[in-house]
């Protein structure tokens, strides 16, 4: 759980490093990628360094360009209670049991 400023800064730096790696894997310059995001090269460079001033929308746009947008859906997804998950997995009765007649 992230609970302090250092952890947030570290997480932003890791995101920036991953963004840089993904951009380089596509063999794109900072200038070109920045243009695609509607940013200056300097602003994009700050994004790769983990600047907290980068708008979340730009991170989403970058993820979309890199075909990695799906992962963002899990970011604020509600945590699932393990007991609720188990309850959902257990089978429910399909029909009521009736009285059995005794055979004579």
Long-range contacts (C-beta under 8 A, 24 or more apart in sequence): 8-52, 9-50, 9-52, 12-50, 12-51, 12-52, 13-49, 13-50, 14-50, 15-50, 15-59, 16-47, 16-48, 16-49, 16-50, 16-51, 17-48, 17-50, 19-47, 19-48, 19-62, 19-66, 20-48, 22-66, 22-68, 23-48, 23-66, 26-66, 33-62, 33-65, 36-65, 37-61, 37-62, 37-65
